[in-house]
Amino acid sequence: MKKAVYPGSFDPITKGHLDIISRAYAIVDHLTVAILENPRKHSAFTIEERLEMIRRCTKDYPKVEVDYFSGLLIDYVKRKGISVIIKGLRAISDFEFEFQMALVNRKLNPDVETLFMMTNSKYSYLSSSIVKEVADFGGDFRKLVPKEVYQLIANKFPQNE
Ligand code: PNS
């Protein structure tokens, strides 16, 4: 059984993330969406809020588990018995860093494969940072995030309520 992980910050989850989740879901037997708990990085949403948002968006996917981790991804996948890392690529600009991470992860554990999926072109401009920026300045970000999480995000940015 092929178990895969889709790791990220998901601060917050966007329609681009959900696109990768739904397409990865179609080709693996079990998918863990894993949030990195990174004390070095300021996050707008707590781990609990991000877990809740992803759970809401994946409630119709029984083979999806939502989890979080700290430290190295490659150590997390070993603990979980996962053999595939799924990454989304929006543009060439994503490639260089992702390529480097894939090679480091392969060096650390050659048994784990990184699989890159191209983001649907209609979401290639989209990122969590863009969502936060638009929301922070009172812009309409409804089209950028799954409808299940719109209100939770809006609550964080009072200018949108
Ligand atoms: O959504 P993001 O912030 O682009 O996700 C990046 C993430 C969490 C996938 C990446 O930073 C990661 O895997 N971090 C864990 C630490 C690690 O294993 N780094 C790679 C080896 S240096």
Backbone and ligand atoms as CSV (ligand in chain L), in Angstrom:
chain,resi,resn,atom,element,x,y,z
A,1,MET,N,N,0.842,-1.204,0.000
A,1,MET,CA,C,0.000,0.000,0.000
A,1,MET,C,C,0.873,1.248,0.000
A,2,LYS,N,N,0.678,2.128,-0.974
A,2,LYS,CA,C,1.503,3.335,-1.083
A,2,LYS,C,C,0.927,4.456,-0.219
A,3,LYS,N,N,1.703,4.804,0.814
A,3,LYS,CA,C,1.291,5.901,1.672
A,3,LYS,C,C,2.108,7.127,1.295
A,4,ALA,N,N,1.420,8.262,1.158
A,4,ALA,CA,C,2.108,9.485,0.754
A,4,ALA,C,C,1.825,10.596,1.744
A,5,VAL,N,N,2.730,11.589,1.731
A,5,VAL,CA,C,2.517,12.780,2.557
A,5,VAL,C,C,2.551,14.008,1.661
A,6,TYR,N,N,1.668,14.938,1.930
A,6,TYR,CA,C,1.714,16.255,1.286
A,6,TYR,C,C,2.019,17.250,2.404
A,7,PRO,N,N,3.288,17.667,2.514
A,7,PRO,CA,C,3.674,18.548,3.628
A,7,PRO,C,C,3.586,20.022,3.243
A,8,GLY,N,N,3.412,20.866,4.235
A,8,GLY,CA,C,3.417,22.299,3.962
A,8,GLY,C,C,3.120,23.098,5.204
A,9,SER,N,N,3.102,24.419,5.014
A,9,SER,CA,C,2.751,25.298,6.128
A,9,SER,C,C,1.235,25.487,6.209
A,10,PHE,N,N,0.582,25.537,5.058
A,10,PHE,CA,C,-0.887,25.655,4.994
A,10,PHE,C,C,-1.387,26.784,5.898
A,11,ASP,N,N,-0.794,27.946,5.719
A,11,ASP,CA,C,-1.067,29.079,6.630
A,11,ASP,C,C,-1.682,30.252,5.872
A,12,PRO,N,N,-2.907,30.127,5.324
A,12,PRO,CA,C,-3.858,29.015,5.425
A,12,PRO,C,C,-3.859,28.158,4.148
A,13,ILE,N,N,-4.663,27.089,4.185
A,13,ILE,CA,C,-4.873,26.264,2.989
A,13,ILE,C,C,-5.548,27.118,1.907
A,14,THR,N,N,-5.133,26.909,0.645
A,14,THR,CA,C,-5.715,27.650,-0.492
A,14,THR,C,C,-6.367,26.664,-1.465
A,15,LYS,N,N,-7.019,27.216,-2.477
A,15,LYS,CA,C,-7.589,26.350,-3.517
A,15,LYS,C,C,-6.488,25.603,-4.272
A,16,GLY,N,N,-5.307,26.202,-4.344
A,16,GLY,CA,C,-4.181,25.535,-5.007
A,16,GLY,C,C,-3.759,24.293,-4.233
A,17,HIS,N,N,-3.691,24.407,-2.900
A,17,HIS,CA,C,-3.364,23.230,-2.074
A,17,HIS,C,C,-4.417,22.139,-2.258
A,18,LEU,N,N,-5.683,22.553,-2.247
A,18,LEU,CA,C,-6.756,21.561,-2.328
A,18,LEU,C,C,-6.749,20.848,-3.678
A,19,ASP,N,N,-6.352,21.580,-4.711
A,19,ASP,CA,C,-6.222,20.981,-6.041
A,19,ASP,C,C,-5.171,19.859,-6.012
A,20,ILE,N,N,-4.033,20.120,-5.370
A,20,ILE,CA,C,-2.986,19.082,-5.275
A,20,ILE,C,C,-3.498,17.917,-4.422
A,21,ILE,N,N,-4.163,18.213,-3.312
A,21,ILE,CA,C,-4.671,17.139,-2.441
A,21,ILE,C,C,-5.622,16.241,-3.231
A,22,SER,N,N,-6.551,16.829,-3.965
A,22,SER,CA,C,-7.557,16.002,-4.641
A,22,SER,C,C,-6.925,15.173,-5.758
A,23,ARG,N,N,-5.907,15.739,-6.450
A,23,ARG,CA,C,-5.278,14.974,-7.533
A,23,ARG,C,C,-4.320,13.924,-6.991
A,24,ALA,N,N,-3.646,14.223,-5.880
A,24,ALA,CA,C,-2.764,13.215,-5.273
A,24,ALA,C,C,-3.616,12.063,-4.723
A,25,TYR,N,N,-4.747,12.427,-4.160
A,25,TYR,CA,C,-5.668,11.451,-3.566
A,25,TYR,C,C,-6.063,10.371,-4.588
A,26,ALA,N,N,-6.156,10.796,-5.846
A,26,ALA,CA,C,-6.594,9.871,-6.900
A,26,ALA,C,C,-5.528,8.833,-7.247
A,27,ILE,N,N,-4.285,9.071,-6.855
A,27,ILE,CA,C,-3.237,8.143,-7.293
A,27,ILE,C,C,-2.504,7.426,-6.157
A,28,VAL,N,N,-2.817,7.757,-4.905
A,28,VAL,CA,C,-2.158,7.036,-3.800
A,28,VAL,C,C,-3.221,6.308,-2.974
A,29,ASP,N,N,-2.766,5.382,-2.150
A,29,ASP,CA,C,-3.725,4.609,-1.339
A,29,ASP,C,C,-4.107,5.339,-0.060
A,30,HIS,N,N,-3.175,6.144,0.440
A,30,HIS,CA,C,-3.443,6.878,1.681
A,30,HIS,C,C,-2.625,8.158,1.656
A,31,LEU,N,N,-3.250,9.267,2.006
A,31,LEU,CA,C,-2.560,10.555,1.949
A,31,LEU,C,C,-2.622,11.254,3.304
A,32,THR,N,N,-1.441,11.606,3.811
A,32,THR,CA,C,-1.375,12.417,5.032
A,32,THR,C,C,-1.039,13.843,4.632
A,33,VAL,N,N,-1.888,14.768,5.010
A,33,VAL,CA,C,-1.571,16.185,4.814
A,33,VAL,C,C,-0.925,16.631,6.122
A,34,ALA,N,N,0.349,16.993,6.065
A,34,ALA,CA,C,1.113,17.238,7.293
A,34,ALA,C,C,1.579,18.691,7.366
A,35,ILE,N,N,1.185,19.336,8.445
A,35,ILE,CA,C,1.541,20.750,8.654
A,35,ILE,C,C,2.866,20.816,9.414
A,36,LEU,N,N,3.793,21.624,8.905
A,36,LEU,CA,C,5.049,21.827,9.636
A,36,LEU,C,C,4.826,22.819,10.770
A,37,GLU,N,N,5.121,22.378,11.985
A,37,GLU,CA,C,5.110,23.294,13.134
A,37,GLU,C,C,6.505,23.872,13.239
A,38,ASN,N,N,6.634,25.129,12.831
A,38,ASN,CA,C,7.960,25.737,12.725
A,38,ASN,C,C,8.080,26.935,13.661
A,39,PRO,N,N,8.726,26.762,14.830
A,39,PRO,CA,C,8.819,27.861,15.790
A,39,PRO,C,C,9.613,29.050,15.253
A,40,ARG,N,N,10.412,28.824,14.173
A,40,ARG,CA,C,11.233,29.917,13.624
A,40,ARG,C,C,10.413,30.838,12.712
A,41,LYS,N,N,9.239,30.347,12.316
A,41,LYS,CA,C,8.454,31.110,11.343
A,41,LYS,C,C,7.180,31.621,12.000
A,42,HIS,N,N,6.905,32.930,11.854
A,42,HIS,CA,C,5.654,33.451,12.417
A,42,HIS,C,C,4.494,32.991,11.532
A,43,SER,N,N,3.490,32.392,12.147
A,43,SER,CA,C,2.322,31.943,11.391
A,43,SER,C,C,1.103,32.755,11.799
A,44,ALA,N,N,0.230,33.004,10.831
A,44,ALA,CA,C,-1.009,33.739,11.137
A,44,ALA,C,C,-1.990,32.850,11.885
A,45,PHE,N,N,-1.972,31.552,11.563
A,45,PHE,CA,C,-2.928,30.612,12.143
A,45,PHE,C,C,-2.200,29.589,13.020
A,46,THR,N,N,-2.839,29.225,14.133
A,46,THR,CA,C,-2.239,28.218,15.008
A,46,THR,C,C,-2.313,26.849,14.334
A,47,ILE,N,N,-1.570,25.919,14.888
A,47,ILE,CA,C,-1.623,24.548,14.361
A,47,ILE,C,C,-3.063,24.021,14.441
A,48,GLU,N,N,-3.748,24.275,15.566
A,48,GLU,CA,C,-5.121,23.783,15.731
A,48,GLU,C,C,-6.035,24.369,14.653
A,49,GLU,N,N,-5.862,25.664,14.373
A,49,GLU,CA,C,-6.704,26.306,13.343
A,49,GLU,C,C,-6.413,25.711,11.966
A,50,ARG,N,N,-5.151,25.453,11.707
A,50,ARG,CA,C,-4.799,24.905,10.391
A,50,ARG,C,C,-5.267,23.457,10.250
A,51,LEU,N,N,-5.157,22.686,11.345
A,51,LEU,CA,C,-5.679,21.311,11.309
A,51,LEU,C,C,-7.172,21.339,11.004
A,52,GLU,N,N,-7.893,22.225,11.692
A,52,GLU,CA,C,-9.345,22.327,11.523
A,52,GLU,C,C,-9.702,22.722,10.083
A,53,MET,N,N,-8.960,23.684,9.543
A,53,MET,CA,C,-9.263,24.135,8.176
A,53,MET,C,C,-9.063,22.997,7.179
A,54,ILE,N,N,-7.961,22.260,7.321
A,54,ILE,CA,C,-7.701,21.180,6.355
A,54,ILE,C,C,-8.714,20.051,6.553
A,55,ARG,N,N,-9.070,19.762,7.810
A,55,ARG,CA,C,-10.080,18.717,8.057
A,55,ARG,C,C,-11.395,19.070,7.377
A,56,ARG,N,N,-11.799,20.331,7.494
A,56,ARG,CA,C,-13.058,20.758,6.862
A,56,ARG,C,C,-13.031,20.554,5.350
A,57,CYS,N,N,-11.858,20.861,4.754
A,57,CYS,CA,C,-11.752,20.780,3.290
A,57,CYS,C,C,-11.639,19.339,2.794
A,58,THR,N,N,-11.240,18.422,3.667
A,58,THR,CA,C,-10.995,17.039,3.214
A,58,THR,C,C,-11.997,16.062,3.839
A,59,LYS,N,N,-13.109,16.588,4.344
A,59,LYS,CA,C,-14.064,15.713,5.053
A,59,LYS,C,C,-14.640,14.626,4.143
A,60,ASP,N,N,-14.645,14.880,2.818
A,60,ASP,CA,C,-15.195,13.884,1.891
A,60,ASP,C,C,-14.129,12.924,1.358
A,61,TYR,N,N,-12.930,13.030,1.905
A,61,TYR,CA,C,-11.844,12.132,1.468
A,61,TYR,C,C,-11.479,11.195,2.623
A,62,PRO,N,N,-12.077,9.984,2.658
A,62,PRO,CA,C,-11.832,9.098,3.794
A,62,PRO,C,C,-10.390,8.630,3.934
A,63,LYS,N,N,-9.632,8.632,2.843
A,63,LYS,CA,C,-8.246,8.143,2.936
A,63,LYS,C,C,-7.259,9.284,3.217
A,64,VAL,N,N,-7.767,10.424,3.626
A,64,VAL,CA,C,-6.881,11.533,3.993
A,64,VAL,C,C,-6.819,11.664,5.510
A,65,GLU,N,N,-5.583,11.755,6.004
A,65,GLU,CA,C,-5.359,12.007,7.429
A,65,GLU,C,C,-4.701,13.390,7.524
A,66,VAL,N,N,-5.067,14.154,8.526
A,66,VAL,CA,C,-4.456,15.471,8.703
A,66,VAL,C,C,-3.632,15.433,9.978
A,67,ASP,N,N,-2.398,15.897,9.885
A,67,ASP,CA,C,-1.479,15.748,11.011
A,67,ASP,C,C,-0.519,16.945,11.028
A,68,TYR,N,N,0.344,17.017,12.025
A,68,TYR,CA,C,1.389,18.039,12.027
A,68,TYR,C,C,2.681,17.415,12.538
A,69,PHE,N,N,3.786,18.080,12.220
A,69,PHE,CA,C,5.075,17.543,12.649
A,69,PHE,C,C,6.038,18.706,12.884
A,70,SER,N,N,7.120,18.396,13.606
A,70,SER,CA,C,8.200,19.375,13.713
A,70,SER,C,C,9.495,18.639,13.387
A,71,GLY,N,N,10.536,19.380,13.077
A,71,GLY,CA,C,11.804,18.742,12.720
A,71,GLY,C,C,11.842,18.381,11.250
A,72,LEU,N,N,12.638,17.370,10.933
A,72,LEU,CA,C,12.841,17.010,9.530
A,72,LEU,C,C,11.681,16.180,8.989
A,73,LEU,N,N,11.278,16.534,7.776
A,73,LEU,CA,C,10.205,15.790,7.111
A,73,LEU,C,C,10.580,14.316,6.940
A,74,ILE,N,N,11.847,14.089,6.617
A,74,ILE,CA,C,12.271,12.721,6.319
A,74,ILE,C,C,12.188,11.831,7.584
A,75,ASP,N,N,12.386,12.426,8.750
A,75,ASP,CA,C,12.230,11.667,10.003
A,75,ASP,C,C,10.752,11.374,10.265
A,76,TYR,N,N,9.910,12.360,9.954
A,76,TYR,CA,C,8.456,12.177,10.138
A,76,TYR,C,C,7.955,11.037,9.241
A,77,VAL,N,N,8.363,11.034,7.965
A,77,VAL,CA,C,7.840,9.999,7.061
A,77,VAL,C,C,8.301,8.601,7.513
A,78,LYS,N,N,9.488,8.521,8.066
A,78,LYS,CA,C,9.980,7.223,8.553
A,78,LYS,C,C,9.099,6.727,9.714
A,79,ARG,N,N,8.826,7.634,10.651
A,79,ARG,CA,C,7.963,7.271,11.795
A,79,ARG,C,C,6.599,6.790,11.334
A,80,LYS,N,N,6.098,7.385,10.257
A,80,LYS,CA,C,4.743,7.086,9.795
A,80,LYS,C,C,4.694,5.952,8.769
A,81,GLY,N,N,5.842,5.425,8.348
A,81,GLY,CA,C,5.860,4.367,7.333
A,81,GLY,C,C,5.410,4.862,5.965
A,82,ILE,N,N,5.743,6.126,5.669
A,82,ILE,CA,C,5.354,6.746,4.388
A,82,ILE,C,C,6.534,6.655,3.416
A,83,SER,N,N,6.233,6.382,2.115
A,83,SER,CA,C,7.342,6.228,1.165
A,83,SER,C,C,7.327,7.257,0.033
A,84,VAL,N,N,6.313,8.109,-0.012
A,84,VAL,CA,C,6.224,9.096,-1.096
A,84,VAL,C,C,5.935,10.481,-0.511
A,85,ILE,N,N,6.715,11.482,-0.978
A,85,ILE,CA,C,6.458,12.884,-0.610
A,85,ILE,C,C,5.868,13.567,-1.831
A,86,ILE,N,N,4.720,14.180,-1.673
A,86,ILE,CA,C,4.077,14.908,-2.774
A,86,ILE,C,C,4.386,16.391,-2.629
A,87,LYS,N,N,4.817,17.004,-3.727
A,87,LYS,CA,C,5.056,18.447,-3.731
A,87,LYS,C,C,4.332,19.064,-4.925
A,88,GLY,N,N,3.802,20.250,-4.735
A,88,GLY,CA,C,3.176,20.967,-5.841
A,88,GLY,C,C,4.150,21.976,-6.412
A,89,LEU,N,N,4.161,22.094,-7.737
A,89,LEU,CA,C,4.997,23.103,-8.396
A,89,LEU,C,C,4.085,24.058,-9.146
A,90,ARG,N,N,4.193,25.344,-8.811
A,90,ARG,CA,C,3.337,26.330,-9.488
A,90,ARG,C,C,4.019,26.905,-10.720
A,91,ALA,N,N,5.325,27.067,-10.615
A,91,ALA,CA,C,6.073,27.727,-11.692
A,91,ALA,C,C,7.531,27.302,-11.586
A,92,ILE,N,N,8.306,27.680,-12.612
A,92,ILE,CA,C,9.736,27.337,-12.615
A,92,ILE,C,C,10.409,27.872,-11.349
A,93,SER,N,N,9.928,29.033,-10.873
A,93,SER,CA,C,10.554,29.649,-9.697
A,93,SER,C,C,10.478,28.747,-8.464
A,94,ASP,N,N,9.483,27.872,-8.388
A,94,ASP,CA,C,9.403,26.935,-7.262
A,94,ASP,C,C,10.447,25.829,-7.384
A,95,PHE,N,N,10.876,25.598,-8.635
A,95,PHE,CA,C,11.599,24.357,-8.909
A,95,PHE,C,C,12.941,24.247,-8.185
A,96,GLU,N,N,13.726,25.335,-8.234
A,96,GLU,CA,C,15.101,25.250,-7.742
A,96,GLU,C,C,15.163,24.798,-6.274
A,97,PHE,N,N,14.345,25.449,-5.437
A,97,PHE,CA,C,14.358,25.120,-4.013
A,97,PHE,C,C,13.780,23.715,-3.771
A,98,GLU,N,N,12.704,23.412,-4.480
A,98,GLU,CA,C,12.080,22.096,-4.294
A,98,GLU,C,C,13.013,20.971,-4.754
A,99,PHE,N,N,13.742,21.239,-5.830
A,99,PHE,CA,C,14.699,20.268,-6.356
A,99,PHE,C,C,15.785,20.000,-5.304
A,100,GLN,N,N,16.273,21.081,-4.702
A,100,GLN,CA,C,17.297,20.964,-3.665
A,100,GLN,C,C,16.757,20.161,-2.476
A,101,MET,N,N,15.531,20.469,-2.047
A,101,MET,CA,C,14.968,19.733,-0.903
A,101,MET,C,C,14.773,18.258,-1.233
A,102,ALA,N,N,14.336,17.988,-2.465
A,102,ALA,CA,C,14.130,16.588,-2.865
A,102,ALA,C,C,15.458,15.828,-2.832
A,103,LEU,N,N,16.530,16.492,-3.275
A,103,LEU,CA,C,17.839,15.821,-3.296
A,103,LEU,C,C,18.373,15.612,-1.880
A,104,VAL,N,N,18.146,16.602,-1.010
A,104,VAL,CA,C,18.578,16.430,0.395
A,104,VAL,C,C,17.804,15.269,1.013
A,105,ASN,N,N,16.505,15.264,0.788
A,105,ASN,CA,C,15.689,14.196,1.375
A,105,ASN,C,C,16.100,12.822,0.832
A,106,ARG,N,N,16.459,12.775,-0.449
A,106,ARG,CA,C,16.906,11.490,-1.018
A,106,ARG,C,C,18.224,11.054,-0.391
A,107,LYS,N,N,19.096,12.043,-0.155
A,107,LYS,CA,C,20.382,11.738,0.472
A,107,LYS,C,C,20.150,11.173,1.883
A,108,LEU,N,N,19.195,11.771,2.593
A,108,LEU,CA,C,18.921,11.343,3.967
A,108,LEU,C,C,18.222,9.990,4.012
A,109,ASN,N,N,17.388,9.719,3.015
A,109,ASN,CA,C,16.711,8.422,2.952
A,109,ASN,C,C,16.353,8.076,1.497
A,110,PRO,N,N,17.201,7.260,0.835
A,110,PRO,CA,C,16.986,6.959,-0.584
A,110,PRO,C,C,15.714,6.145,-0.850
A,111,ASP,N,N,15.105,5.599,0.179
A,111,ASP,CA,C,13.896,4.790,-0.029
A,111,ASP,C,C,12.632,5.642,-0.187
A,112,VAL,N,N,12.770,6.933,0.093
A,112,VAL,CA,C,11.592,7.810,0.003
A,112,VAL,C,C,11.661,8.607,-1.306
A,113,GLU,N,N,10.603,8.536,-2.077
A,113,GLU,CA,C,10.544,9.191,-3.386
A,113,GLU,C,C,9.777,10.503,-3.284
A,114,THR,N,N,10.293,11.555,-3.956
A,114,THR,CA,C,9.526,12.813,-4.035
A,114,THR,C,C,8.826,12.866,-5.380
A,115,LEU,N,N,7.542,13.139,-5.339
A,115,LEU,CA,C,6.725,13.196,-6.552
A,115,LEU,C,C,6.221,14.624,-6.731
A,116,PHE,N,N,6.579,15.246,-7.875
A,116,PHE,CA,C,6.126,16.611,-8.125
A,116,PHE,C,C,4.867,16.607,-8.962
A,117,MET,N,N,3.912,17.420,-8.554
A,117,MET,CA,C,2.688,17.562,-9.341
A,117,MET,C,C,2.556,19.020,-9.753
A,118,MET,N,N,2.211,19.245,-11.015
A,118,MET,CA,C,2.022,20.621,-11.476
A,118,MET,C,C,0.684,21.124,-10.970
A,119,THR,N,N,0.711,22.276,-10.333
A,119,THR,CA,C,-0.528,22.913,-9.893
A,119,THR,C,C,-1.364,23.266,-11.122
A,120,ASN,N,N,-2.652,23.133,-11.020
A,120,ASN,CA,C,-3.552,23.576,-12.081
A,120,ASN,C,C,-3.205,25.032,-12.440
A,121,SER,N,N,-3.076,25.321,-13.739
A,121,SER,CA,C,-2.589,26.654,-14.145
A,121,SER,C,C,-3.478,27.788,-13.611
A,122,LYS,N,N,-4.751,27.480,-13.357
A,122,LYS,CA,C,-5.614,28.574,-12.867
A,122,LYS,C,C,-5.269,28.989,-11.432
A,123,TYR,N,N,-4.416,28.181,-10.772
A,123,TYR,CA,C,-3.991,28.546,-9.414
A,123,TYR,C,C,-2.496,28.869,-9.338
A,124,SER,N,N,-1.856,29.055,-10.492
A,124,SER,CA,C,-0.391,29.176,-10.469
A,124,SER,C,C,0.069,30.469,-9.782
A,125,TYR,N,N,-0.797,31.437,-9.669
A,125,TYR,CA,C,-0.444,32.720,-9.026
A,125,TYR,C,C,-0.681,32.676,-7.513
A,126,LEU,N,N,-1.284,31.607,-7.047
A,126,LEU,CA,C,-1.857,31.599,-5.702
A,126,LEU,C,C,-0.882,31.072,-4.651
A,127,SER,N,N,-0.891,31.710,-3.481
A,127,SER,CA,C,-0.095,31.230,-2.348
A,127,SER,C,C,-0.800,31.665,-1.068
A,128,SER,N,N,-0.418,31.069,0.052
A,128,SER,CA,C,-0.982,31.470,1.342
A,128,SER,C,C,-0.644,32.933,1.624
A,129,SER,N,N,0.560,33.363,1.236
A,129,SER,CA,C,0.965,34.759,1.485
A,129,SER,C,C,0.066,35.729,0.725
A,130,ILE,N,N,-0.284,35.371,-0.512
A,130,ILE,CA,C,-1.169,36.233,-1.315
A,130,ILE,C,C,-2.539,36.342,-0.644
A,131,VAL,N,N,-3.052,35.207,-0.161
A,131,VAL,CA,C,-4.359,35.214,0.519
A,131,VAL,C,C,-4.308,36.168,1.717
A,132,LYS,N,N,-3.241,36.054,2.527
A,132,LYS,CA,C,-3.138,36.889,3.736
A,132,LYS,C,C,-3.011,38.368,3.370
A,133,GLU,N,N,-2.256,38.630,2.313
A,133,GLU,CA,C,-2.066,40.016,1.877
A,133,GLU,C,C,-3.389,40.630,1.425
A,134,VAL,N,N,-4.122,39.897,0.595
A,134,VAL,CA,C,-5.411,40.419,0.098
A,134,VAL,C,C,-6.369,40.604,1.268
A,135,ALA,N,N,-6.435,39.593,2.156
A,135,ALA,CA,C,-7.355,39.657,3.300
A,135,ALA,C,C,-6.983,40.811,4.231
A,136,ASP,N,N,-5.695,40.995,4.438
A,136,ASP,CA,C,-5.219,42.020,5.369
A,136,ASP,C,C,-5.596,43.424,4.911
A,137,PHE,N,N,-5.639,43.604,3.581
A,137,PHE,CA,C,-5.988,44.932,3.062
A,137,PHE,C,C,-7.468,45.028,2.704
A,138,GLY,N,N,-8.254,44.084,3.218
A,138,GLY,CA,C,-9.710,44.176,3.045
A,138,GLY,C,C,-10.200,43.753,1.673
A,139,GLY,N,N,-9.332,43.084,0.883
A,139,GLY,CA,C,-9.746,42.639,-0.452
A,139,GLY,C,C,-10.602,41.388,-0.382
A,140,ASP,N,N,-11.282,41.103,-1.491
A,140,ASP,CA,C,-12.166,39.943,-1.546
A,140,ASP,C,C,-11.346,38.706,-1.924
A,141,PHE,N,N,-11.108,37.847,-0.938
A,141,PHE,CA,C,-10.279,36.650,-1.189
A,141,PHE,C,C,-11.134,35.384,-1.296
A,142,ARG,N,N,-12.460,35.575,-1.433
A,142,ARG,CA,C,-13.385,34.434,-1.452
A,142,ARG,C,C,-13.016,33.400,-2.529
A,143,LYS,N,N,-12.566,33.898,-3.682
A,143,LYS,CA,C,-12.278,32.985,-4.805
A,143,LYS,C,C,-10.944,32.263,-4.641
A,144,LEU,N,N,-10.171,32.651,-3.633
A,144,LEU,CA,C,-8.820,32.102,-3.498
A,144,LEU,C,C,-8.742,30.910,-2.554
A,145,VAL,N,N,-9.765,30.747,-1.722
A,145,VAL,CA,C,-9.706,29.694,-0.686
A,145,VAL,C,C,-10.932,28.805,-0.760
A,146,PRO,N,N,-10.826,27.548,-0.287
A,146,PRO,CA,C,-12.001,26.679,-0.281
A,146,PRO,C,C,-13.116,27.317,0.553
A,147,LYS,N,N,-14.360,27.119,0.086
A,147,LYS,CA,C,-15.477,27.812,0.761
A,147,LYS,C,C,-15.619,27.395,2.228
A,148,GLU,N,N,-15.181,26.172,2.542
A,148,GLU,CA,C,-15.296,25.660,3.924
A,148,GLU,C,C,-14.475,26.478,4.929
A,149,VAL,N,N,-13.467,27.215,4.438
A,149,VAL,CA,C,-12.572,27.909,5.378
A,149,VAL,C,C,-12.638,29.424,5.257
A,150,TYR,N,N,-13.466,29.907,4.320
A,150,TYR,CA,C,-13.502,31.363,4.090
A,150,TYR,C,C,-13.760,32.134,5.389
A,151,GLN,N,N,-14.803,31.718,6.116
A,151,GLN,CA,C,-15.187,32.473,7.313
A,151,GLN,C,C,-14.110,32.426,8.398
A,152,LEU,N,N,-13.489,31.243,8.549
A,152,LEU,CA,C,-12.429,31.117,9.565
A,152,LEU,C,C,-11.284,32.087,9.270
A,153,ILE,N,N,-10.979,32.244,7.995
A,153,ILE,CA,C,-9.898,33.165,7.616
A,153,ILE,C,C,-10.359,34.610,7.804
A,154,ALA,N,N,-11.578,34.879,7.381
A,154,ALA,CA,C,-12.112,36.247,7.514
A,154,ALA,C,C,-12.115,36.689,8.978
A,155,ASN,N,N,-12.386,35.760,9.890
A,155,ASN,CA,C,-12.419,36.094,11.321
A,155,ASN,C,C,-11.071,36.620,11.806
A,156,LYS,N,N,-10.010,36.158,11.149
A,156,LYS,CA,C,-8.648,36.550,11.547
A,156,LYS,C,C,-8.314,37.963,11.076
A,157,PHE,N,N,-9.042,38.386,10.037
A,157,PHE,CA,C,-8.776,39.699,9.450
A,157,PHE,C,C,-10.055,40.531,9.585
A,158,PRO,N,N,-10.212,41.244,10.702
A,158,PRO,CA,C,-11.478,41.901,11.033
A,158,PRO,C,C,-11.989,42.839,9.930
A,159,GLN,N,N,-11.069,43.384,9.135
A,159,GLN,CA,C,-11.496,44.293,8.063
A,159,GLN,C,C,-12.346,43.576,7.013
A,160,ASN,N,N,-12.378,42.224,7.083
A,160,ASN,CA,C,-13.164,41.446,6.118
A,160,ASN,C,C,-14.505,40.984,6.664
A,161,GLU,N,N,-14.792,41.254,7.903
A,161,GLU,CA,C,-16.043,40.726,8.501
A,161,GLU,C,C,-17.238,41.585,8.127
L,1,PNS,O1,O,4.244,25.324,2.531
L,1,PNS,P1,P,5.744,25.437,2.616
L,1,PNS,O2,O,6.142,26.421,3.706
L,1,PNS,O3,O,6.371,25.755,1.294
L,1,PNS,O4,O,6.280,23.984,3.071
L,1,PNS,C1,C,7.661,23.712,3.211
L,1,PNS,C2,C,7.910,22.371,3.907
L,1,PNS,C3,C,7.189,22.320,5.232
L,1,PNS,C4,C,7.381,21.251,3.025
L,1,PNS,C5,C,9.444,22.229,4.086
L,1,PNS,O5,O,9.954,23.408,4.635
L,1,PNS,C6,C,9.865,21.070,4.976
L,1,PNS,O6,O,9.752,19.925,4.596
L,1,PNS,N1,N,10.325,21.388,6.190
L,1,PNS,C7,C,10.738,20.422,7.206
L,1,PNS,C8,C,12.259,20.476,7.457
L,1,PNS,C9,C,12.952,19.645,6.401
L,1,PNS,O7,O,12.794,18.452,6.376
L,1,PNS,N2,N,13.696,20.328,5.481
L,1,PNS,C10,C,14.295,19.666,4.322
L,1,PNS,C11,C,15.707,19.237,4.536
L,1,PNS,S1,S,16.792,20.606,4.790
